Amino acid sequence: MRASFQPAAARGMRAAYELRLGDTVLHLRIANRALTVGAGPLPHADLTIESGPAIKMRLSGELSAADALARG
């Protein structure tokens, strides 16, 4: 997440996310052009994203968007 974060694009943005990736749960906060990441759930997140293990393959480029859609 940090590798793809673009501080300039986050200008004026405040958001809180919870990511559930299989058994792993992370939370992210964006504020003042900064990204903070932590382990565990985030009560009252603005958005919760839940995915299985295939998300890692998609984010790393190992799995194309077309293949991800075909897998469901």
N, C-alpha and C positions, 0 to 999 in steps of 0.2 A: 504494500500500500504506500509506504513512504517513497518508494522508487518512482511511482507514477504520480505522486502528489504535485500539484502546480500551485505554489503559494499565490502567484499573481492572479490566477483564476478564482481564488478563494477570497479575494478582497471583499470585505463587508459581509462575508458569509458566516453564519453560526449554525452548526448542525451537529447532531449526535446520532450515531448509527450503532446497531448491534449486528454482528455477523455470526451466524451459526453455520459452521462448516463441518458437518458430520458431528463428531464429539467435541470439536473445538469451538469455543465461544470467545469472541473478541469484541471489544467496543472501540469506536473511533469518535473523536471529537474534533471539529474544525472550528477555530475561532481566531480572529486577528491574523489571518494568513498562516496559521500554524496548525499542524496535525499532531494529535496525541493519540497513541494507541495503547490499550491495556487489555489484560486478560479478564475474562469473566463477563457476565451480563451487564446491561446498562438499563436500569429502570427508567421508564419514560423516554426511551429513545425516539427520535423523530421518525426513524425507519428501521425496521428489522428485516434482514435478508437471511433466508435459510436455504442452504444448498447441501447437496451431497458431495462426495469426494471429487466428482468430475469438475467442480469449479476450479480446483487447483490446476488441473490440466488445461482448462480453457484460459485462465489468466496467464499461464506460463507459455501459451502458444502451442502446446502439445496437441490440443484438440481444436479443430476449426469450429466456427459458429455453425456451419452447415451440419457437421458431424454431431455437435451438441444438440441441435434441434432434432436430428434424426433419432438420437438416443432417448429423447423425451426429457 
